[in-house]
């Protein structure tokens, strides 16, 4: 087993982990990032294809209220563009009633997307960090504190440092890692009842040669109570030269095959647009419930955003050598990209204010 020594060990190289590593680098702290997947990004995942617009299978939208995220994008030199909603939407109230074309009120708070894909955030952050500090395909199995050191161990590596910061969803942390000495019962109980952002989501996207939905009496914005697609939006690129529709598929259909989900998608869209929906260039989907490094089974039903930002996540454990951060832990915009950045920023400023970083320099 290989031993890697560092100052701070960060578990998870998604938006929170990479942002935190980026902040810590400014303070000249030695950091190691451990990622279970082969790729970086976690719940940010943009499918790229030369003939398609960037297709967001994970985190997508940014609001004007997401100030820390917007500041980070500006610092990284990334630009955003407004999500096209249009003046009308296709609305299907019931499966037994025909759909309607309804007017959409103009929003005072439009949503935005990152030009060329949300994955640009991950790539920019990763470019600021030494590649030797990032370990992929490493599933952490245990965390053990011994004396002044704390260790995170995978099947092939032992990472030894002065601090471990987990950025994975709390429920995943509680169900897949063993910690010694044992953590407080209140933390373990809350973690078991904390909702995992996107853990129940299914994202689907279809790319097309022509933007047929951008016509009178049609719309690329869809809302349906009948489903299985509940929402769908125009997902064309910023140049409006490559065209796609992207939306949310009912999470209850996670166990059926990709081919069966595609057929259901086409059946629903055909009601609105006719046979032309079958002439798609590419179909992409991501069933987040089937992603073992994001989702895990809970013992009971958990409401969306339940326990996101809970007080148990705002403090350190094992004598301030273990911290749990991530979008689920943020009391501000928990369950969004802004929450991920806020949690990284909050921990970074807390460690600085308590003088805990100064001990590592």
Order of alpha helices (4+ residues) and beta strands (2+ residues): beta-beta-alpha-beta-beta-beta-beta-alpha-beta-beta-beta-beta-alpha-beta-beta-beta-beta-beta-alpha-beta-alpha-beta-beta-beta-beta-alpha-beta-beta-alpha
